[in-house]
Amino acid sequence: MPTTTDVSVEGALVASTFERLYEALRRLTPRDGLSLTAASTLRRLQRHGPHRLCALHLAEGVTQPAMTQLVTRLERDGLATRGPDPVDRRVVVVTITEAGRALVEQRRARYTTALAGVLDGLAAPDRAAIMAALQAMERLAEVITE
């Protein structure tokens, strides 16, 4: 049975590796003028549908005024719209537009191409190990976002 010390060491190793991986993956992110938070917000709207403004700011880890400004920019650029909630018309709901969906898909395609090029440079055992870990990493992502 692992001790608290073992878990702490394991956690520190995972955290350090994930930090380095996150920094490296950010370098592959398409440079198209969209901030990481804006891109994440659009992906969330695409994946999960319309969101209340207050839910978006909590989910993205930014203040409500910052999310309001971000949504204003996304709306100005034709990537999202906002309107009243059909149930409570006092609440603002944000929805991704077709242009926003297209941008998310374009970014995903460019990112996939860039990452595939990096993966192609790895040895087959390393690629296999990464593929084997994907399911556990997906579960980790679900636990973190819940």
C-alpha angles and dihedrals in degrees: 000000000000117000126224088256091054091050091047092051091046091048092050092050093048092045092050093048093046091050091054091044092049091051091048094047091051087063088061093052112115113258101224103131095266114125120230090249092050091049091047091049092051091048090050091051091048094047100040105022130234117356135196111251091240091054092050095054091050094046093049095044097237133117120270092246090052091050091047089054091046093050089048089056093045089050092047089051092049094245098114140012132209130209143149122297108252090226099042111022091194090068122084117228121196121210130185116240127221088258089053091050091049091051092050090051093047091050091047091051093050092046092047091051092049093047093045089056090054093045090050088061093058125090116261094250091054092049090048091050091051091049091048091053096050096088093052091046090052090053089048090053091050092050092049094049096047 
